[in-house]
Amino acid sequence: MTDQDTSQDRRYEAVSSRDARFDGAFFFAVETTGIYCRPSCPAVTPKRKNVTFFPTAAAAQGHGFRACRRCRPDAVPGSAEWNVRADVVGRAMRMIGDGVVDREGVPGLAGRLGYSARQVQRQLTAELGAGPVALARAQRAHTARLLLQTTGLPVTEIAFASGFASVRQFNDTIRRIYARTPTALRTESGNGTGTSAAHRTALAAGVPLRLAHRGPYAAREVFDLLAAEALPGVEQVLGDPGARTYRRTLRLPYGTGLVSVDERSAGPWLEARVHLTDLRDLTTAVQRIRRLLDLDADPYAVTEHLGADPDPALAERVAARPGVRSPGAADPEEFALRTVAGPDEAARLVLTHGTPLDTACGTLTHLFPEPAALTAHPDAGPLAAALATGAVRLDPGADRDEAEHALHAVPGVTAAHAALIRMRALADPDVDPEGRPGTEARRPWRSYAHRYLEPVPVPVPVPAQ
């Protein structure tokens, strides 16, 4: 039996046991039905001979399979592998998730990676079973389904908001993936036909979301950290522990956004709502909040590895607090500048150099300043200049080693700053910002070990408004 046969058999065991730990890690398709599913699909387990496995939903779609209506495989958390991997495939997947292909096309993606478009196509297809266009199309289809089923927007508006180049392309893709017309998808969800009035209402009320995660999610620790770090004017955490809401402003490619996420959850997801000035930013906004909250992590792999650590303090904390995450950053450049400037100065910079919102929402009044506006700052200025000129890149597809090396060359950026920026702004799961000795055995999850070992911040509660 080959290693591939063994791997396939293990995947089938996961499907047979409906193991949600593998949702998003791979997908399976059933030849006799023409449907693809997530491993935890509640439907009757198909016979092994009829099952084919795919590394991505786009690969299954490319082979003519349509999404299961019961398990909604397009709505699973992203694979944790893309955060761990630093190679071109991992970097490409992070950028596709951020909407780079929708905005800049495959040439733009390839240019950011430093490869030709043909090389990127070949590497992604060889490993993921789908090229960048197919991967982006699968993401657009998921965004479109979400908007069809949760808003009253007209179908034409949804087509372009989802990133499709034409209504015809949108209609063809939805029919191929869901075996339904866009109107039928909307009708099945109980959502009505969109109108201009509904469009305005949807934009005002925001888009409701369920942000899926796999395994246990230690929301208390995440929201404690967000509350302790909240930057006035840009962020706030309202309510009492256990029932808090995190809110923040976002600068996005086409406009601005405001997102709110609830700590309390009734399932394997966090309830959220996104308000956007331009709905084309929906995919990007969702991915950035997922990175901030570390929703694509694999807590099972982290627990298994760190739970066996020879340091009893770490092993005990892992056992006592399952699902602790390593939060990232909603805006990597903002986080880097805040880190170097310090919290008090960052708050002052929001008021003096931040971009005021057209309409304030409670205490959320500004976007954090763009790097170009801070180049004269005595402390953060050198980093702001490096970010503005591209000498330091912190976008989702940045090479982490190159970024850290570039950070060390910036005056005023210390080794501790660079490590923290790498861990948070670049969402690297394997950083020890404290530089503790003897932590090599904790690879590739040193960022999570840091979260387990550091003191949990005690934020000041803010009454709900």
PLY file of the C-alpha trace (Angstrom):
ply
format ascii 1.0
element vertex 465
property float x
property float y
property float z
element edge 464
property int vertex1
property int vertex2
end_header
0.00 0.00 0.00
1.39 3.42 -0.94
1.56 6.46 1.33
-1.15 8.03 -0.83
-3.43 5.03 -0.28
-2.87 5.31 3.48
-3.64 9.02 3.41
-6.83 8.41 1.44
-7.93 5.71 3.88
-7.38 8.03 6.82
-9.46 10.68 5.14
-12.24 8.21 4.56
-12.11 7.30 8.26
-12.56 11.00 9.05
-15.57 11.13 6.71
-17.05 7.95 8.20
-16.79 9.40 11.71
-17.99 12.85 10.55
-14.87 14.38 12.12
-15.24 18.16 12.12
-11.54 18.57 12.89
-10.87 18.13 9.17
-13.48 20.57 7.87
-11.61 22.88 5.52
-8.50 20.69 5.49
-9.92 18.62 2.63
-13.20 17.92 0.83
-14.75 14.75 -0.50
-16.94 14.25 -3.55
-19.36 11.44 -4.32
-19.27 10.17 -7.90
-22.82 8.77 -7.83
-24.45 12.02 -6.72
-22.16 14.66 -8.24
-21.96 16.43 -4.87
-18.97 17.47 -2.76
-19.05 17.85 1.04
-17.08 18.71 4.14
-15.83 15.72 6.22
-18.43 16.30 8.94
-21.41 16.18 6.55
-24.37 14.55 8.35
-25.55 12.68 5.24
-25.21 8.89 4.97
-21.56 7.96 4.44
-21.00 6.95 0.80
-19.15 3.81 -0.20
-15.39 4.18 -0.36
-15.25 3.29 -4.05
-17.51 6.23 -4.89
-15.48 8.84 -2.98
-12.83 11.19 -4.36
-10.86 13.59 -2.18
-9.87 17.15 -3.06
-7.59 19.61 -1.26
-9.86 22.60 -1.98
-13.48 23.33 -2.79
-12.31 24.92 -6.04
-10.72 21.63 -7.10
-13.98 19.76 -6.48
-15.91 22.40 -8.40
-13.42 22.20 -11.25
-14.19 18.49 -11.60
-17.90 19.24 -12.00
-19.13 18.58 -8.46
-21.67 20.90 -6.85
-21.82 21.97 -3.22
-23.88 19.92 -0.76
-26.94 21.78 0.50
-26.84 20.09 3.89
-23.28 20.75 5.04
-22.46 23.85 2.94
-18.82 22.96 2.35
-18.05 26.44 1.02
-18.69 27.87 4.50
-16.04 25.90 6.40
-13.12 27.59 8.17
-10.05 28.05 6.01
-7.26 25.50 6.23
-4.82 26.25 9.06
-2.08 25.09 6.71
-2.01 28.42 4.89
-1.03 30.29 8.06
1.69 27.78 8.90
3.24 27.62 5.46
5.63 30.33 4.34
6.12 29.06 0.78
4.63 30.51 -2.38
1.47 28.38 -2.15
0.74 29.49 1.41
1.41 33.13 0.55
-0.75 32.89 -2.57
-3.68 31.43 -0.63
-3.51 34.21 1.93
-3.55 36.84 -0.82
-6.38 35.18 -2.74
-8.36 35.18 0.50
-7.71 38.92 0.82
-9.16 39.49 -2.65
-5.96 40.27 -4.57
-7.02 38.26 -7.65
-10.39 40.03 -7.73
-8.71 43.45 -7.62
-5.47 42.90 -9.54
-5.94 39.68 -11.49
-3.46 36.81 -11.69
-0.66 39.12 -12.96
-1.05 41.22 -9.82
-0.90 38.13 -7.61
2.16 36.81 -9.43
3.92 40.17 -9.23
3.42 40.34 -5.47
4.83 36.82 -5.14
7.81 37.53 -7.38
6.92 34.78 -9.87
5.50 34.68 -13.36
1.77 34.09 -13.78
2.56 30.74 -15.43
4.68 29.61 -12.47
1.95 30.53 -9.99
-0.68 28.72 -12.06
1.48 25.61 -12.26
2.35 25.48 -8.55
-1.19 26.04 -7.32
-2.72 23.58 -9.78
-0.16 20.89 -8.95
-0.72 21.14 -5.20
-4.30 22.35 -4.80
-5.97 21.00 -7.91
-7.02 24.48 -9.00
-5.35 27.64 -10.26
-5.71 31.15 -8.85
-8.71 32.05 -11.02
-10.65 28.94 -9.92
-9.73 29.51 -6.27
-10.88 33.12 -6.46
-14.07 32.09 -8.29
-14.96 29.64 -5.50
-14.51 32.43 -2.98
-16.69 34.79 -5.03
-19.44 32.18 -5.21
-19.45 31.80 -1.44
-19.67 35.58 -1.00
-22.52 35.71 -3.53
-24.47 32.97 -1.75
-24.03 34.79 1.53
-25.39 38.04 0.09
-28.26 36.30 -1.69
-29.38 34.58 1.48
-28.85 37.37 4.02
-29.61 40.64 2.22
-32.27 42.12 -0.04
-29.75 43.42 -2.54
-30.68 43.13 -6.23
-29.01 40.20 -7.97
-27.09 42.52 -10.31
-25.61 44.37 -7.34
-24.61 41.10 -5.71
-22.86 39.89 -8.85
-20.45 42.82 -8.91
-20.16 43.10 -5.11
-18.98 39.48 -5.05
-16.20 40.21 -7.52
-17.69 38.80 -10.73
-16.85 40.63 -13.95
-20.32 40.18 -15.43
-23.81 39.07 -14.51
-23.56 36.20 -17.00
-20.39 34.90 -15.37
-22.10 35.21 -11.99
-25.20 33.29 -13.11
-23.17 30.52 -14.77
-20.95 30.06 -11.71
-23.84 29.92 -9.24
-25.68 27.35 -11.37
-22.57 25.19 -11.72
-21.62 25.22 -8.03
-25.04 25.16 -6.38
-27.23 23.65 -9.13
-29.58 26.57 -8.53
-30.15 29.95 -10.09
-29.34 32.95 -7.90
-33.07 33.64 -7.53
-33.72 30.05 -6.43
-30.96 30.24 -3.82
-32.53 33.38 -2.44
-36.04 31.93 -2.44
-34.96 28.73 -0.64
-33.47 30.82 2.14
-36.75 32.67 2.64
-35.17 35.94 1.53
-37.22 38.21 -0.71
-36.36 39.84 -4.01
-34.06 42.83 -3.74
-35.16 46.39 -4.48
-33.47 49.77 -4.38
-35.04 50.41 -0.98
-33.81 47.03 0.25
-30.35 47.93 -1.05
-30.26 51.05 1.10
-31.62 49.17 4.09
-29.04 46.41 3.73
-26.18 48.90 3.58
-27.50 50.67 6.69
-28.14 47.52 8.72
-24.96 45.73 7.65
-24.42 42.20 6.43
-25.03 39.53 9.11
-22.37 36.82 9.24
-21.51 33.62 11.02
-17.74 33.39 11.23
-17.03 29.66 11.43
-14.16 28.15 13.40
-13.06 24.58 14.05
-12.88 23.05 17.49
-13.06 24.88 20.82
-12.63 28.64 20.70
-11.39 30.42 23.84
-13.37 33.59 23.18
-12.80 34.99 26.68
-9.04 35.19 26.23
-9.35 36.70 22.75
-11.84 39.34 23.83
-9.79 40.13 26.96
-6.83 40.89 24.73
-8.92 42.96 22.31
-10.39 44.94 25.19
-6.98 45.58 26.74
-5.57 46.79 23.41
-8.64 48.70 22.13
-7.58 51.98 20.51
-10.03 54.84 21.23
-11.81 56.11 18.13
-10.88 53.00 16.13
-11.89 50.09 18.40
-14.09 49.35 21.38
-15.28 46.36 23.39
-18.71 46.73 24.96
-20.47 44.70 27.65
-19.52 42.28 30.39
-17.20 39.27 29.99
-19.03 36.42 28.36
-21.39 38.71 26.47
-19.12 41.34 24.96
-19.12 42.85 21.49
-15.95 43.92 19.72
-16.30 46.75 17.21
-13.78 48.48 14.97
-13.35 50.58 11.86
-11.60 49.27 8.76
-9.80 50.91 5.84
-10.52 48.71 2.82
-9.53 48.73 -0.88
-12.76 50.30 -2.15
-14.03 52.18 0.89
-14.43 51.94 4.64
-16.06 49.46 6.95
-17.25 48.89 10.47
-17.42 45.40 11.92
-18.93 44.07 15.14
-18.35 40.57 16.53
-20.10 38.99 19.51
-18.22 36.99 22.12
-21.17 34.76 22.95
-21.90 31.99 20.46
-24.56 29.31 20.05
-22.49 27.09 17.74
-19.09 26.65 16.06
-19.09 30.24 14.88
-19.05 33.86 16.08
-21.95 36.13 15.17
-20.84 39.26 13.34
-22.15 42.14 11.28
-20.24 44.14 8.67
-21.20 47.65 7.52
-19.50 48.72 4.29
-19.52 51.81 2.11
-18.79 49.52 -0.87
-19.95 45.89 -0.84
-17.04 44.87 -3.07
-15.00 44.95 0.15
-17.01 42.19 1.85
-14.61 39.32 1.13
-11.59 41.36 2.19
-13.27 42.60 5.37
-14.28 39.08 6.39
-10.81 37.67 5.80
-9.16 40.43 7.81
-11.44 39.88 10.78
-10.84 36.13 10.55
-7.10 36.80 10.73
-7.56 39.13 13.69
-9.58 36.52 15.60
-7.47 33.55 14.39
-10.57 31.68 13.23
-8.77 29.38 10.78
-6.50 27.85 13.42
-6.34 24.12 14.17
-6.74 23.91 17.97
-6.49 20.11 17.87
-2.99 20.19 16.41
-1.93 22.91 18.85
-3.30 21.02 21.86
-1.73 17.73 20.82
1.71 19.28 20.35
1.88 21.77 23.23
0.00 19.49 25.63
3.01 17.14 25.55
5.52 19.92 26.29
8.11 19.01 28.96
7.35 22.27 30.77
4.54 21.26 33.16
3.32 24.87 33.42
2.61 24.96 29.70
1.15 21.45 29.52
-1.20 22.18 32.43
-2.43 25.42 30.91
-3.08 23.77 27.55
-5.17 21.10 29.28
-7.07 23.68 31.34
-7.73 26.22 28.56
-8.49 24.45 25.27
-8.87 26.52 22.15
-6.64 29.46 23.05
-5.88 31.42 19.88
-3.09 33.67 18.67
-4.88 36.81 17.44
-3.51 38.55 14.38
-4.29 42.05 13.14
-7.16 43.51 11.13
-4.77 46.06 9.59
-1.13 44.89 9.61
0.37 48.34 8.94
-1.76 49.88 11.66
-0.65 47.24 14.15
3.03 47.75 13.32
2.80 51.52 13.75
0.85 51.17 17.00
3.47 48.77 18.32
6.33 51.19 17.68
4.47 54.33 18.79
2.99 52.84 21.96
-0.68 52.86 23.02
-0.89 56.42 24.38
0.83 57.98 21.37
-1.22 55.82 18.98
-4.40 57.23 20.53
-3.10 60.76 19.98
-2.20 59.96 16.38
-5.77 58.85 15.68
-7.05 62.27 16.71
-4.34 64.32 14.97
-3.73 62.32 11.79
-6.57 59.79 11.52
-9.24 59.94 8.84
-12.61 60.93 10.34
-15.55 58.74 9.37
-18.24 60.43 7.31
-20.69 59.35 10.00
-19.41 58.51 13.47
-20.85 55.38 15.11
-20.84 55.98 18.82
-17.24 56.30 19.97
-15.95 54.89 16.65
-14.98 58.07 14.86
-11.79 57.52 12.84
-9.70 55.27 10.67
-6.13 54.86 11.85
-3.74 57.14 9.92
-2.19 55.83 6.73
1.61 55.37 6.87
2.20 58.30 4.50
0.61 60.64 7.06
3.07 59.66 9.80
6.45 59.83 8.09
7.44 62.91 10.13
6.65 61.31 13.49
9.76 61.13 15.72
9.25 57.49 16.75
6.99 55.85 14.18
8.17 57.99 11.24
10.96 55.71 9.95
8.65 52.69 9.93
5.84 54.72 8.38
8.19 55.78 5.59
9.33 52.19 5.02
5.72 51.04 4.81
4.72 53.90 2.52
7.56 53.19 0.07
7.19 49.40 0.18
10.60 48.85 1.80
8.68 46.88 4.44
5.72 44.76 3.27
3.18 43.43 5.75
0.36 42.39 3.38
-1.06 38.84 3.67
1.31 37.53 1.01
4.49 39.07 2.40
7.48 36.79 2.90
7.77 36.66 6.69
11.53 36.23 6.82
12.09 39.09 4.40
9.65 41.31 6.29
11.35 40.68 9.63
14.77 41.31 8.10
13.49 44.60 6.64
11.99 45.58 10.00
15.35 45.12 11.74
16.85 47.67 9.33
14.33 50.38 10.28
15.55 52.88 12.90
13.51 52.70 16.07
12.20 49.17 15.47
13.64 46.88 18.15
14.03 43.11 17.96
11.04 42.80 20.31
8.97 45.07 18.04
9.91 43.01 14.97
9.01 39.72 16.65
5.64 41.01 17.85
4.85 42.50 14.43
5.74 39.18 12.79
3.50 37.27 15.19
0.49 39.58 14.97
0.64 41.62 11.75
1.86 38.67 9.66
-0.20 36.10 11.62
2.82 33.82 12.04
1.89 30.88 14.32
5.54 30.16 15.17
7.02 33.21 16.93
8.25 33.56 20.50
8.29 37.34 21.02
9.86 36.92 24.46
12.87 35.10 23.03
12.66 32.32 25.61
15.48 29.75 25.48
14.73 26.11 24.66
11.51 26.71 22.73
12.51 24.97 19.48
10.53 21.85 20.46
7.36 23.96 20.39
7.59 24.59 16.65
5.43 25.32 14.68
3.15 26.63 17.44
5.36 28.95 19.51
2.93 31.87 19.11
0.28 29.75 20.83
2.70 28.75 23.59
3.29 32.46 24.16
-0.45 33.04 24.51
-0.74 30.21 27.02
2.19 31.42 29.12
1.68 35.18 29.13
-0.48 36.81 31.83
-4.08 37.24 30.73
-4.89 41.00 30.57
-7.65 42.25 32.81
-9.61 44.82 30.77
-11.93 47.44 32.22
-15.57 46.55 31.35
-17.37 49.03 29.11
-21.18 49.15 29.42
-23.14 47.99 26.38
-24.64 50.80 24.34
0 1
1 2
2 3
3 4
4 5
5 6
6 7
7 8
8 9
9 10
10 11
11 12
12 13
13 14
14 15
15 16
16 17
17 18
18 19
19 20
20 21
21 22
22 23
23 24
24 25
25 26
26 27
27 28
28 29
29 30
30 31
31 32
32 33
33 34
34 35
35 36
36 37
37 38
38 39
39 40
40 41
41 42
42 43
43 44
44 45
45 46
46 47
47 48
48 49
49 50
50 51
51 52
52 53
53 54
54 55
55 56
56 57
57 58
58 59
59 60
60 61
61 62
62 63
63 64
64 65
65 66
66 67
67 68
68 69
69 70
70 71
71 72
72 73
73 74
74 75
75 76
76 77
77 78
78 79
79 80
80 81
81 82
82 83
83 84
84 85
85 86
86 87
87 88
88 89
89 90
90 91
91 92
92 93
93 94
94 95
95 96
96 97
97 98
98 99
99 100
100 101
101 102
102 103
103 104
104 105
105 106
106 107
107 108
108 109
109 110
110 111
111 112
112 113
113 114
114 115
115 116
116 117
117 118
118 119
119 120
120 121
121 122
122 123
123 124
124 125
125 126
126 127
127 128
128 129
129 130
130 131
131 132
132 133
133 134
134 135
135 136
136 137
137 138
138 139
139 140
140 141
141 142
142 143
143 144
144 145
145 146
146 147
147 148
148 149
149 150
150 151
151 152
152 153
153 154
154 155
155 156
156 157
157 158
158 159
159 160
160 161
161 162
162 163
163 164
164 165
165 166
166 167
167 168
168 169
169 170
170 171
171 172
172 173
173 174
174 175
175 176
176 177
177 178
178 179
179 180
180 181
181 182
182 183
183 184
184 185
185 186
186 187
187 188
188 189
189 190
190 191
191 192
192 193
193 194
194 195
195 196
196 197
197 198
198 199
199 200
200 201
201 202
202 203
203 204
204 205
205 206
206 207
207 208
208 209
209 210
210 211
211 212
212 213
213 214
214 215
215 216
216 217
217 218
218 219
219 220
220 221
221 222
222 223
223 224
224 225
225 226
226 227
227 228
228 229
229 230
230 231
231 232
232 233
233 234
234 235
235 236
236 237
237 238
238 239
239 240
240 241
241 242
242 243
243 244
244 245
245 246
246 247
247 248
248 249
249 250
250 251
251 252
252 253
253 254
254 255
255 256
256 257
257 258
258 259
259 260
260 261
261 262
262 263
263 264
264 265
265 266
266 267
267 268
268 269
269 270
270 271
271 272
272 273
273 274
274 275
275 276
276 277
277 278
278 279
279 280
280 281
281 282
282 283
283 284
284 285
285 286
286 287
287 288
288 289
289 290
290 291
291 292
292 293
293 294
294 295
295 296
296 297
297 298
298 299
299 300
300 301
301 302
302 303
303 304
304 305
305 306
306 307
307 308
308 309
309 310
310 311
311 312
312 313
313 314
314 315
315 316
316 317
317 318
318 319
319 320
320 321
321 322
322 323
323 324
324 325
325 326
326 327
327 328
328 329
329 330
330 331
331 332
332 333
333 334
334 335
335 336
336 337
337 338
338 339
339 340
340 341
341 342
342 343
343 344
344 345
345 346
346 347
347 348
348 349
349 350
350 351
351 352
352 353
353 354
354 355
355 356
356 357
357 358
358 359
359 360
360 361
361 362
362 363
363 364
364 365
365 366
366 367
367 368
368 369
369 370
370 371
371 372
372 373
373 374
374 375
375 376
376 377
377 378
378 379
379 380
380 381
381 382
382 383
383 384
384 385
385 386
386 387
387 388
388 389
389 390
390 391
391 392
392 393
393 394
394 395
395 396
396 397
397 398
398 399
399 400
400 401
401 402
402 403
403 404
404 405
405 406
406 407
407 408
408 409
409 410
410 411
411 412
412 413
413 414
414 415
415 416
416 417
417 418
418 419
419 420
420 421
421 422
422 423
423 424
424 425
425 426
426 427
427 428
428 429
429 430
430 431
431 432
432 433
433 434
434 435
435 436
436 437
437 438
438 439
439 440
440 441
441 442
442 443
443 444
444 445
445 446
446 447
447 448
448 449
449 450
450 451
451 452
452 453
453 454
454 455
455 456
456 457
457 458
458 459
459 460
460 461
461 462
462 463
463 464
